[in-house]
């Protein structure tokens, strides 16, 4: 069995303007902030919780 952790690629597809400020802060904590920007994050419960909070603003791909 492999010890490699799953990775998620997160891409911001919508602006946070017009949404609550805590959602913009969540995007910033994930490493996003501009439309089209992509980052790779380790798949864990903390990241999944943040993804759930801003799921309408991002696209998620499993790598």
mmCIF file as Biopython writes it, N, C-alpha, C and O atoms, coordinates in Angstrom:
data_model
#
loop_
_atom_site.group_PDB
_atom_site.id
_atom_site.type_symbol
_atom_site.label_atom_id
_atom_site.label_alt_id
_atom_site.label_comp_id
_atom_site.label_asym_id
_atom_site.label_entity_id
_atom_site.label_seq_id
_atom_site.pdbx_PDB_ins_code
_atom_site.Cartn_x
_atom_site.Cartn_y
_atom_site.Cartn_z
_atom_site.occupancy
_atom_site.B_iso_or_equiv
_atom_site.auth_seq_id
_atom_site.auth_asym_id
_atom_site.pdbx_PDB_model_num
ATOM 1   N N  . UNK A ? 1  ? 0.843   -1.173 0.000   1.0 0.0 1  A 1 
ATOM 2   C CA . UNK A ? 1  ? 0.000   0.000  0.000   1.0 0.0 1  A 1 
ATOM 3   C C  . UNK A ? 1  ? 0.891   1.240  0.000   1.0 0.0 1  A 1 
ATOM 4   O O  . UNK A ? 1  ? 1.902   1.292  0.700   1.0 0.0 1  A 1 
ATOM 5   N N  . UNK A ? 2  ? 0.515   2.204  -0.768  1.0 0.0 2  A 1 
ATOM 6   C CA . UNK A ? 2  ? 1.297   3.422  -0.919  1.0 0.0 2  A 1 
ATOM 7   C C  . UNK A ? 2  ? 0.987   4.422  0.194   1.0 0.0 2  A 1 
ATOM 8   O O  . UNK A ? 2  ? -0.157  4.547  0.632   1.0 0.0 2  A 1 
ATOM 9   N N  . UNK A ? 3  ? 2.017   5.127  0.640   1.0 0.0 3  A 1 
ATOM 10  C CA . UNK A ? 3  ? 1.832   6.161  1.655   1.0 0.0 3  A 1 
ATOM 11  C C  . UNK A ? 3  ? 1.616   7.536  1.027   1.0 0.0 3  A 1 
ATOM 12  O O  . UNK A ? 3  ? 1.541   8.540  1.735   1.0 0.0 3  A 1 
ATOM 13  N N  . UNK A ? 4  ? 1.516   7.580  -0.297  1.0 0.0 4  A 1 
ATOM 14  C CA . UNK A ? 4  ? 1.321   8.864  -0.974  1.0 0.0 4  A 1 
ATOM 15  C C  . UNK A ? 4  ? -0.043  9.443  -0.611  1.0 0.0 4  A 1 
ATOM 16  O O  . UNK A ? 4  ? -1.064  8.757  -0.634  1.0 0.0 4  A 1 
ATOM 17  N N  . UNK A ? 5  ? -0.020  10.725 -0.277  1.0 0.0 5  A 1 
ATOM 18  C CA . UNK A ? 5  ? -1.272  11.389 0.088   1.0 0.0 5  A 1 
ATOM 19  C C  . UNK A ? 5  ? -1.977  11.872 -1.169  1.0 0.0 5  A 1 
ATOM 20  O O  . UNK A ? 5  ? -1.340  12.246 -2.154  1.0 0.0 5  A 1 
ATOM 21  N N  . UNK A ? 6  ? -3.293  11.857 -1.116  1.0 0.0 6  A 1 
ATOM 22  C CA . UNK A ? 6  ? -4.067  12.361 -2.243  1.0 0.0 6  A 1 
ATOM 23  C C  . UNK A ? 6  ? -3.884  13.869 -2.347  1.0 0.0 6  A 1 
ATOM 24  O O  . UNK A ? 6  ? -3.702  14.570 -1.352  1.0 0.0 6  A 1 
ATOM 25  N N  . UNK A ? 7  ? -3.939  14.332 -3.568  1.0 0.0 7  A 1 
ATOM 26  C CA . UNK A ? 7  ? -3.787  15.753 -3.824  1.0 0.0 7  A 1 
ATOM 27  C C  . UNK A ? 7  ? -5.007  16.256 -4.582  1.0 0.0 7  A 1 
ATOM 28  O O  . UNK A ? 7  ? -5.557  15.559 -5.434  1.0 0.0 7  A 1 
ATOM 29  N N  . UNK A ? 8  ? -5.418  17.469 -4.262  1.0 0.0 8  A 1 
ATOM 30  C CA . UNK A ? 8  ? -6.532  18.115 -4.939  1.0 0.0 8  A 1 
ATOM 31  C C  . UNK A ? 8  ? -6.020  19.356 -5.652  1.0 0.0 8  A 1 
ATOM 32  O O  . UNK A ? 8  ? -5.230  20.116 -5.093  1.0 0.0 8  A 1 
ATOM 33  N N  . UNK A ? 9  ? -6.466  19.560 -6.881  1.0 0.0 9  A 1 
ATOM 34  C CA . UNK A ? 9  ? -6.157  20.803 -7.592  1.0 0.0 9  A 1 
ATOM 35  C C  . UNK A ? 9  ? -7.391  21.691 -7.501  1.0 0.0 9  A 1 
ATOM 36  O O  . UNK A ? 9  ? -8.479  21.312 -7.934  1.0 0.0 9  A 1 
ATOM 37  N N  . UNK A ? 10 ? -7.206  22.868 -6.934  1.0 0.0 10 A 1 
ATOM 38  C CA . UNK A ? 10 ? -8.289  23.824 -6.752  1.0 0.0 10 A 1 
ATOM 39  C C  . UNK A ? 10 ? -8.080  24.983 -7.712  1.0 0.0 10 A 1 
ATOM 40  O O  . UNK A ? 10 ? -6.984  25.539 -7.797  1.0 0.0 10 A 1 
ATOM 41  N N  . UNK A ? 11 ? -9.131  25.346 -8.434  1.0 0.0 11 A 1 
ATOM 42  C CA . UNK A ? 11 ? -9.078  26.455 -9.373  1.0 0.0 11 A 1 
ATOM 43  C C  . UNK A ? 11 ? -10.226 27.401 -9.072  1.0 0.0 11 A 1 
ATOM 44  O O  . UNK A ? 11 ? -11.382 26.983 -8.994  1.0 0.0 11 A 1 
ATOM 45  N N  . UNK A ? 12 ? -9.907  28.671 -8.903  1.0 0.0 12 A 1 
ATOM 46  C CA . UNK A ? 12 ? -10.959 29.654 -8.652  1.0 0.0 12 A 1 
ATOM 47  C C  . UNK A ? 12 ? -11.623 29.995 -9.980  1.0 0.0 12 A 1 
ATOM 48  O O  . UNK A ? 12 ? -10.949 30.374 -10.938 1.0 0.0 12 A 1 
ATOM 49  N N  . UNK A ? 13 ? -12.958 29.859 -10.036 1.0 0.0 13 A 1 
ATOM 50  C CA . UNK A ? 13 ? -13.691 30.110 -11.273 1.0 0.0 13 A 1 
ATOM 51  C C  . UNK A ? 13 ? -14.646 31.293 -11.157 1.0 0.0 13 A 1 
ATOM 52  O O  . UNK A ? 13 ? -15.230 31.716 -12.154 1.0 0.0 13 A 1 
ATOM 53  N N  . UNK A ? 14 ? -14.809 31.827 -9.959  1.0 0.0 14 A 1 
ATOM 54  C CA . UNK A ? 14 ? -15.740 32.928 -9.748  1.0 0.0 14 A 1 
ATOM 55  C C  . UNK A ? 14 ? -15.159 33.869 -8.702  1.0 0.0 14 A 1 
ATOM 56  O O  . UNK A ? 14 ? -14.440 33.439 -7.800  1.0 0.0 14 A 1 
ATOM 57  N N  . UNK A ? 15 ? -15.474 35.148 -8.826  1.0 0.0 15 A 1 
ATOM 58  C CA . UNK A ? 15 ? -14.983 36.150 -7.888  1.0 0.0 15 A 1 
ATOM 59  C C  . UNK A ? 15 ? -15.723 36.064 -6.556  1.0 0.0 15 A 1 
ATOM 60  O O  . UNK A ? 15 ? -16.865 35.608 -6.494  1.0 0.0 15 A 1 
ATOM 61  N N  . UNK A ? 16 ? -15.063 36.504 -5.507  1.0 0.0 16 A 1 
ATOM 62  C CA . UNK A ? 16 ? -15.690 36.518 -4.183  1.0 0.0 16 A 1 
ATOM 63  C C  . UNK A ? 16 ? -16.431 37.825 -3.916  1.0 0.0 16 A 1 
ATOM 64  O O  . UNK A ? 16 ? -17.025 37.993 -2.852  1.0 0.0 16 A 1 
ATOM 65  N N  . UNK A ? 17 ? -16.401 38.747 -4.870  1.0 0.0 17 A 1 
ATOM 66  C CA . UNK A ? 17 ? -17.110 40.020 -4.706  1.0 0.0 17 A 1 
ATOM 67  C C  . UNK A ? 17 ? -18.610 39.746 -4.614  1.0 0.0 17 A 1 
ATOM 68  O O  . UNK A ? 17 ? -19.175 39.021 -5.433  1.0 0.0 17 A 1 
ATOM 69  N N  . UNK A ? 18 ? -19.233 40.335 -3.615  1.0 0.0 18 A 1 
ATOM 70  C CA . UNK A ? 18 ? -20.667 40.154 -3.422  1.0 0.0 18 A 1 
ATOM 71  C C  . UNK A ? 18 ? -21.013 39.034 -2.465  1.0 0.0 18 A 1 
ATOM 72  O O  . UNK A ? 18 ? -22.183 38.835 -2.138  1.0 0.0 18 A 1 
ATOM 73  N N  . UNK A ? 19 ? -20.012 38.302 -2.013  1.0 0.0 19 A 1 
ATOM 74  C CA . UNK A ? 19 ? -20.216 37.231 -1.044  1.0 0.0 19 A 1 
ATOM 75  C C  . UNK A ? 19 ? -19.682 37.686 0.310   1.0 0.0 19 A 1 
ATOM 76  O O  . UNK A ? 19 ? -19.017 38.717 0.414   1.0 0.0 19 A 1 
ATOM 77  N N  . UNK A ? 20 ? -19.977 36.917 1.328   1.0 0.0 20 A 1 
ATOM 78  C CA . UNK A ? 20 ? -19.541 37.280 2.675   1.0 0.0 20 A 1 
ATOM 79  C C  . UNK A ? 20 ? -18.016 37.359 2.751   1.0 0.0 20 A 1 
ATOM 80  O O  . UNK A ? 20 ? -17.308 36.656 2.030   1.0 0.0 20 A 1 
ATOM 81  N N  . UNK A ? 21 ? -17.530 38.221 3.632   1.0 0.0 21 A 1 
ATOM 82  C CA . UNK A ? 21 ? -16.085 38.434 3.761   1.0 0.0 21 A 1 
ATOM 83  C C  . UNK A ? 21 ? -15.357 37.180 4.228   1.0 0.0 21 A 1 
ATOM 84  O O  . UNK A ? 21 ? -14.192 36.980 3.886   1.0 0.0 21 A 1 
ATOM 85  N N  . UNK A ? 22 ? -16.033 36.332 5.007   1.0 0.0 22 A 1 
ATOM 86  C CA . UNK A ? 22 ? -15.364 35.117 5.471   1.0 0.0 22 A 1 
ATOM 87  C C  . UNK A ? 22 ? -15.097 34.156 4.317   1.0 0.0 22 A 1 
ATOM 88  O O  . UNK A ? 22 ? -14.169 33.351 4.392   1.0 0.0 22 A 1 
ATOM 89  N N  . UNK A ? 23 ? -15.892 34.225 3.254   1.0 0.0 23 A 1 
ATOM 90  C CA . UNK A ? 23 ? -15.633 33.378 2.091   1.0 0.0 23 A 1 
ATOM 91  C C  . UNK A ? 23 ? -14.402 33.868 1.334   1.0 0.0 23 A 1 
ATOM 92  O O  . UNK A ? 23 ? -13.618 33.059 0.839   1.0 0.0 23 A 1 
ATOM 93  N N  . UNK A ? 24 ? -14.227 35.170 1.242   1.0 0.0 24 A 1 
ATOM 94  C CA . UNK A ? 24 ? -13.017 35.720 0.624   1.0 0.0 24 A 1 
ATOM 95  C C  . UNK A ? 24 ? -11.791 35.343 1.450   1.0 0.0 24 A 1 
ATOM 96  O O  . UNK A ? 24 ? -10.734 35.040 0.897   1.0 0.0 24 A 1 
ATOM 97  N N  . UNK A ? 25 ? -11.935 35.361 2.761   1.0 0.0 25 A 1 
ATOM 98  C CA . UNK A ? 25 ? -10.826 34.977 3.643   1.0 0.0 25 A 1 
ATOM 99  C C  . UNK A ? 25 ? -10.499 33.493 3.486   1.0 0.0 25 A 1 
ATOM 100 O O  . UNK A ? 25 ? -9.334  33.103 3.563   1.0 0.0 25 A 1 
ATOM 101 N N  . UNK A ? 26 ? -11.513 32.675 3.269   1.0 0.0 26 A 1 
ATOM 102 C CA . UNK A ? 26 ? -11.290 31.243 3.058   1.0 0.0 26 A 1 
ATOM 103 C C  . UNK A ? 26 ? -10.530 31.014 1.757   1.0 0.0 26 A 1 
ATOM 104 O O  . UNK A ? 26 ? -9.617  30.189 1.711   1.0 0.0 26 A 1 
ATOM 105 N N  . UNK A ? 27 ? -10.894 31.729 0.708   1.0 0.0 27 A 1 
ATOM 106 C CA . UNK A ? 27 ? -10.155 31.620 -0.555  1.0 0.0 27 A 1 
ATOM 107 C C  . UNK A ? 27 ? -8.693  31.999 -0.352  1.0 0.0 27 A 1 
ATOM 108 O O  . UNK A ? 27 ? -7.796  31.329 -0.864  1.0 0.0 27 A 1 
ATOM 109 N N  . UNK A ? 28 ? -8.459  33.062 0.389   1.0 0.0 28 A 1 
ATOM 110 C CA . UNK A ? 28 ? -7.084  33.503 0.647   1.0 0.0 28 A 1 
ATOM 111 C C  . UNK A ? 28 ? -6.318  32.447 1.447   1.0 0.0 28 A 1 
ATOM 112 O O  . UNK A ? 28 ? -5.141  32.198 1.182   1.0 0.0 28 A 1 
ATOM 113 N N  . UNK A ? 29 ? -6.981  31.830 2.419   1.0 0.0 29 A 1 
ATOM 114 C CA . UNK A ? 29 ? -6.338  30.791 3.224   1.0 0.0 29 A 1 
ATOM 115 C C  . UNK A ? 29 ? -5.998  29.564 2.379   1.0 0.0 29 A 1 
ATOM 116 O O  . UNK A ? 29 ? -5.021  28.868 2.655   1.0 0.0 29 A 1 
ATOM 117 N N  . UNK A ? 30 ? -6.796  29.306 1.362   1.0 0.0 30 A 1 
ATOM 118 C CA . UNK A ? 30 ? -6.517  28.186 0.460   1.0 0.0 30 A 1 
ATOM 119 C C  . UNK A ? 30 ? -5.383  28.508 -0.512  1.0 0.0 30 A 1 
ATOM 120 O O  . UNK A ? 30 ? -4.817  27.604 -1.127  1.0 0.0 30 A 1 
ATOM 121 N N  . UNK A ? 31 ? -5.051  29.788 -0.652  1.0 0.0 31 A 1 
ATOM 122 C CA . UNK A ? 31 ? -3.994  30.189 -1.571  1.0 0.0 31 A 1 
ATOM 123 C C  . UNK A ? 31 ? -4.535  30.723 -2.880  1.0 0.0 31 A 1 
ATOM 124 O O  . UNK A ? 31 ? -3.789  30.871 -3.848  1.0 0.0 31 A 1 
ATOM 125 N N  . UNK A ? 32 ? -5.824  31.012 -2.918  1.0 0.0 32 A 1 
ATOM 126 C CA . UNK A ? 32 ? -6.454  31.546 -4.119  1.0 0.0 32 A 1 
ATOM 127 C C  . UNK A ? 32 ? -6.733  33.024 -3.921  1.0 0.0 32 A 1 
ATOM 128 O O  . UNK A ? 32 ? -6.485  33.558 -2.840  1.0 0.0 32 A 1 
ATOM 129 N N  . UNK A ? 33 ? -7.242  33.688 -4.935  1.0 0.0 33 A 1 
ATOM 130 C CA . UNK A ? 33 ? -7.554  35.097 -4.800  1.0 0.0 33 A 1 
ATOM 131 C C  . UNK A ? 33 ? -7.853  35.754 -6.134  1.0 0.0 33 A 1 
ATOM 132 O O  . UNK A ? 33 ? -8.432  36.839 -6.182  1.0 0.0 33 A 1 
ATOM 133 N N  . UNK A ? 34 ? -7.459  35.099 -7.219  1.0 0.0 34 A 1 
ATOM 134 C CA . UNK A ? 34 ? -7.736  35.623 -8.550  1.0 0.0 34 A 1 
ATOM 135 C C  . UNK A ? 34 ? -8.384  34.523 -9.377  1.0 0.0 34 A 1 
ATOM 136 O O  . UNK A ? 34 ? -8.046  33.346 -9.246  1.0 0.0 34 A 1 
ATOM 137 N N  . UNK A ? 35 ? -9.310  34.922 -10.220 1.0 0.0 35 A 1 
ATOM 138 C CA . UNK A ? 35 ? -9.992  33.965 -11.084 1.0 0.0 35 A 1 
ATOM 139 C C  . UNK A ? 35 ? -8.967  33.317 -12.008 1.0 0.0 35 A 1 
ATOM 140 O O  . UNK A ? 35 ? -8.130  34.002 -12.596 1.0 0.0 35 A 1 
ATOM 141 N N  . UNK A ? 36 ? -9.038  31.994 -12.131 1.0 0.0 36 A 1 
ATOM 142 C CA . UNK A ? 36 ? -8.130  31.256 -12.991 1.0 0.0 36 A 1 
ATOM 143 C C  . UNK A ? 36 ? -6.901  30.728 -12.283 1.0 0.0 36 A 1 
ATOM 144 O O  . UNK A ? 36 ? -6.186  29.892 -12.836 1.0 0.0 36 A 1 
ATOM 145 N N  . UNK A ? 37 ? -6.637  31.190 -11.080 1.0 0.0 37 A 1 
ATOM 146 C CA . UNK A ? 37 ? -5.473  30.720 -10.334 1.0 0.0 37 A 1 
ATOM 147 C C  . UNK A ? 37 ? -5.735  29.306 -9.824  1.0 0.0 37 A 1 
ATOM 148 O O  . UNK A ? 37 ? -6.819  29.019 -9.316  1.0 0.0 37 A 1 
ATOM 149 N N  . UNK A ? 38 ? -4.748  28.427 -9.957  1.0 0.0 38 A 1 
ATOM 150 C CA . UNK A ? 38 ? -4.861  27.045 -9.497  1.0 0.0 38 A 1 
ATOM 151 C C  . UNK A ? 38 ? -3.767  26.740 -8.490  1.0 0.0 38 A 1 
ATOM 152 O O  . UNK A ? 38 ? -2.649  27.245 -8.588  1.0 0.0 38 A 1 
ATOM 153 N N  . UNK A ? 39 ? -4.112  25.906 -7.518  1.0 0.0 39 A 1 
ATOM 154 C CA . UNK A ? 39 ? -3.141  25.454 -6.529  1.0 0.0 39 A 1 
ATOM 155 C C  . UNK A ? 39 ? -3.402  23.984 -6.238  1.0 0.0 39 A 1 
ATOM 156 O O  . UNK A ? 39 ? -4.511  23.489 -6.438  1.0 0.0 39 A 1 
ATOM 157 N N  . UNK A ? 40 ? -2.382  23.295 -5.767  1.0 0.0 40 A 1 
ATOM 158 C CA . UNK A ? 40 ? -2.517  21.902 -5.348  1.0 0.0 40 A 1 
ATOM 159 C C  . UNK A ? 40 ? -2.461  21.853 -3.834  1.0 0.0 40 A 1 
ATOM 160 O O  . UNK A ? 40 ? -1.560  22.427 -3.222  1.0 0.0 40 A 1 
ATOM 161 N N  . UNK A ? 41 ? -3.422  21.170 -3.227  1.0 0.0 41 A 1 
ATOM 162 C CA . UNK A ? 41 ? -3.497  21.032 -1.775  1.0 0.0 41 A 1 
ATOM 163 C C  . UNK A ? 41 ? -3.597  19.557 -1.422  1.0 0.0 41 A 1 
ATOM 164 O O  . UNK A ? 41 ? -4.157  18.766 -2.182  1.0 0.0 41 A 1 
ATOM 165 N N  . UNK A ? 42 ? -3.060  19.194 -0.282  1.0 0.0 42 A 1 
ATOM 166 C CA . UNK A ? 42 ? -3.198  17.838 0.241   1.0 0.0 42 A 1 
ATOM 167 C C  . UNK A ? 42 ? -4.649  17.637 0.661   1.0 0.0 42 A 1 
ATOM 168 O O  . UNK A ? 42 ? -5.266  18.538 1.230   1.0 0.0 42 A 1 
ATOM 169 N N  . UNK A ? 43 ? -5.187  16.460 0.382   1.0 0.0 43 A 1 
ATOM 170 C CA . UNK A ? 43 ? -6.579  16.152 0.711   1.0 0.0 43 A 1 
ATOM 171 C C  . UNK A ? 43 ? -6.669  15.734 2.172   1.0 0.0 43 A 1 
ATOM 172 O O  . UNK A ? 43 ? -6.253  14.635 2.536   1.0 0.0 43 A 1 
ATOM 173 N N  . UNK A ? 44 ? -7.219  16.622 3.014   1.0 0.0 44 A 1 
ATOM 174 C CA . UNK A ? 44 ? -7.466  16.281 4.415   1.0 0.0 44 A 1 
ATOM 175 C C  . UNK A ? 44 ? -8.752  16.960 4.867   1.0 0.0 44 A 1 
ATOM 176 O O  . UNK A ? 44 ? -9.357  17.715 4.106   1.0 0.0 44 A 1 
ATOM 177 N N  . UNK A ? 45 ? -9.164  16.701 6.078   1.0 0.0 45 A 1 
ATOM 178 C CA . UNK A ? 45 ? -10.446 17.198 6.581   1.0 0.0 45 A 1 
ATOM 179 C C  . UNK A ? 45 ? -10.485 18.724 6.642   1.0 0.0 45 A 1 
ATOM 180 O O  . UNK A ? 45 ? -11.524 19.320 6.357   1.0 0.0 45 A 1 
ATOM 181 N N  . UNK A ? 46 ? -9.387  19.360 7.002   1.0 0.0 46 A 1 
ATOM 182 C CA . UNK A ? 46 ? -9.356  20.826 7.082   1.0 0.0 46 A 1 
ATOM 183 C C  . UNK A ? 46 ? -9.590  21.461 5.716   1.0 0.0 46 A 1 
ATOM 184 O O  . UNK A ? 46 ? -10.391 22.386 5.579   1.0 0.0 46 A 1 
ATOM 185 N N  . UNK A ? 47 ? -8.891  20.961 4.722   1.0 0.0 47 A 1 
ATOM 186 C CA . UNK A ? 47 ? -9.028  21.496 3.369   1.0 0.0 47 A 1 
ATOM 187 C C  . UNK A ? 47 ? -10.422 21.213 2.831   1.0 0.0 47 A 1 
ATOM 188 O O  . UNK A ? 47 ? -11.023 22.078 2.195   1.0 0.0 47 A 1 
ATOM 189 N N  . UNK A ? 48 ? -10.946 20.012 3.077   1.0 0.0 48 A 1 
ATOM 190 C CA . UNK A ? 48 ? -12.300 19.668 2.615   1.0 0.0 48 A 1 
ATOM 191 C C  . UNK A ? 48 ? -13.343 20.602 3.225   1.0 0.0 48 A 1 
ATOM 192 O O  . UNK A ? 48 ? -14.302 20.976 2.550   1.0 0.0 48 A 1 
ATOM 193 N N  . UNK A ? 49 ? -13.171 20.979 4.480   1.0 0.0 49 A 1 
ATOM 194 C CA . UNK A ? 49 ? -14.099 21.905 5.120   1.0 0.0 49 A 1 
ATOM 195 C C  . UNK A ? 49 ? -14.069 23.271 4.463   1.0 0.0 49 A 1 
ATOM 196 O O  . UNK A ? 49 ? -15.112 23.894 4.263   1.0 0.0 49 A 1 
ATOM 197 N N  . UNK A ? 50 ? -12.867 23.740 4.124   1.0 0.0 50 A 1 
ATOM 198 C CA . UNK A ? 50 ? -12.751 25.035 3.451   1.0 0.0 50 A 1 
ATOM 199 C C  . UNK A ? 50 ? -13.332 24.966 2.040   1.0 0.0 50 A 1 
ATOM 200 O O  . UNK A ? 50 ? -13.969 25.912 1.576   1.0 0.0 50 A 1 
ATOM 201 N N  . UNK A ? 51 ? -13.106 23.834 1.359   1.0 0.0 51 A 1 
ATOM 202 C CA . UNK A ? 51 ? -13.665 23.651 0.018   1.0 0.0 51 A 1 
ATOM 203 C C  . UNK A ? 51 ? -15.187 23.699 0.076   1.0 0.0 51 A 1 
ATOM 204 O O  . UNK A ? 51 ? -15.821 24.324 -0.775  1.0 0.0 51 A 1 
ATOM 205 N N  . UNK A ? 52 ? -15.775 23.046 1.069   1.0 0.0 52 A 1 
ATOM 206 C CA . UNK A ? 52 ? -17.230 23.031 1.206   1.0 0.0 52 A 1 
ATOM 207 C C  . UNK A ? 52 ? -17.781 24.445 1.371   1.0 0.0 52 A 1 
ATOM 208 O O  . UNK A ? 52 ? -18.860 24.761 0.870   1.0 0.0 52 A 1 
ATOM 209 N N  . UNK A ? 53 ? -17.042 25.281 2.069   1.0 0.0 53 A 1 
ATOM 210 C CA . UNK A ? 53 ? -17.501 26.644 2.343   1.0 0.0 53 A 1 
ATOM 211 C C  . UNK A ? 53 ? -17.521 27.510 1.081   1.0 0.0 53 A 1 
ATOM 212 O O  . UNK A ? 53 ? -18.357 28.405 0.960   1.0 0.0 53 A 1 
ATOM 213 N N  . UNK A ? 54 ? -16.616 27.253 0.150   1.0 0.0 54 A 1 
ATOM 214 C CA . UNK A ? 54 ? -16.528 28.078 -1.060  1.0 0.0 54 A 1 
ATOM 215 C C  . UNK A ? 54 ? -16.709 27.249 -2.336  1.0 0.0 54 A 1 
ATOM 216 O O  . UNK A ? 54 ? -16.176 27.600 -3.389  1.0 0.0 54 A 1 
ATOM 217 N N  . UNK A ? 55 ? -17.451 26.165 -2.240  1.0 0.0 55 A 1 
ATOM 218 C CA . UNK A ? 55 ? -17.603 25.253 -3.379  1.0 0.0 55 A 1 
ATOM 219 C C  . UNK A ? 55 ? -18.230 25.917 -4.599  1.0 0.0 55 A 1 
ATOM 220 O O  . UNK A ? 55 ? -18.029 25.454 -5.721  1.0 0.0 55 A 1 
ATOM 221 N N  . UNK A ? 56 ? -18.984 26.992 -4.399  1.0 0.0 56 A 1 
ATOM 222 C CA . UNK A ? 56 ? -19.623 27.694 -5.505  1.0 0.0 56 A 1 
ATOM 223 C C  . UNK A ? 56 ? -18.652 28.638 -6.224  1.0 0.0 56 A 1 
ATOM 224 O O  . UNK A ? 56 ? -18.993 29.199 -7.265  1.0 0.0 56 A 1 
ATOM 225 N N  . UNK A ? 57 ? -17.462 28.812 -5.682  1.0 0.0 57 A 1 
ATOM 226 C CA . UNK A ? 57 ? -16.481 29.724 -6.270  1.0 0.0 57 A 1 
ATOM 227 C C  . UNK A ? 57 ? -15.288 29.004 -6.896  1.0 0.0 57 A 1 
ATOM 228 O O  . UNK A ? 57 ? -14.492 29.624 -7.601  1.0 0.0 57 A 1 
ATOM 229 N N  . UNK A ? 58 ? -15.159 27.696 -6.645  1.0 0.0 58 A 1 
ATOM 230 C CA . UNK A ? 58 ? -13.976 26.967 -7.106  1.0 0.0 58 A 1 
ATOM 231 C C  . UNK A ? 58 ? -14.363 25.691 -7.849  1.0 0.0 58 A 1 
ATOM 232 O O  . UNK A ? 58 ? -15.494 25.213 -7.768  1.0 0.0 58 A 1 
ATOM 233 N N  . UNK A ? 59 ? -13.381 25.160 -8.575  1.0 0.0 59 A 1 
ATOM 234 C CA . UNK A ? 59 ? -13.503 23.860 -9.232  1.0 0.0 59 A 1 
ATOM 235 C C  . UNK A ? 59 ? -12.457 22.953 -8.586  1.0 0.0 59 A 1 
ATOM 236 O O  . UNK A ? 59 ? -11.320 23.369 -8.368  1.0 0.0 59 A 1 
ATOM 237 N N  . UNK A ? 60 ? -12.844 21.714 -8.281  1.0 0.0 60 A 1 
ATOM 238 C CA . UNK A ? 60 ? -11.954 20.784 -7.589  1.0 0.0 60 A 1 
ATOM 239 C C  . UNK A ? 60 ? -11.697 19.577 -8.480  1.0 0.0 60 A 1 
ATOM 240 O O  . UNK A ? 60 ? -12.629 18.992 -9.032  1.0 0.0 60 A 1 
ATOM 241 N N  . UNK A ? 61 ? -10.421 19.207 -8.616  1.0 0.0 61 A 1 
ATOM 242 C CA . UNK A ? 61 ? -10.028 18.013 -9.359  1.0 0.0 61 A 1 
ATOM 243 C C  . UNK A ? 61 ? -9.139  17.159 -8.468  1.0 0.0 61 A 1 
ATOM 244 O O  . UNK A ? 61 ? -8.268  17.683 -7.772  1.0 0.0 61 A 1 
ATOM 245 N N  . UNK A ? 62 ? -9.354  15.845 -8.486  1.0 0.0 62 A 1 
ATOM 246 C CA . UNK A ? 62 ? -8.469  14.937 -7.750  1.0 0.0 62 A 1 
ATOM 247 C C  . UNK A ? 62 ? -7.315  14.543 -8.652  1.0 0.0 62 A 1 
ATOM 248 O O  . UNK A ? 62 ? -7.515  14.205 -9.818  1.0 0.0 62 A 1 
ATOM 249 N N  . UNK A ? 63 ? -6.110  14.585 -8.112  1.0 0.0 63 A 1 
ATOM 250 C CA . UNK A ? 63 ? -4.914  14.209 -8.876  1.0 0.0 63 A 1 
ATOM 251 C C  . UNK A ? 63 ? -4.432  12.847 -8.458  1.0 0.0 63 A 1 
ATOM 252 O O  . UNK A ? 63 ? -3.436  12.356 -8.988  1.0 0.0 63 A 1 
#
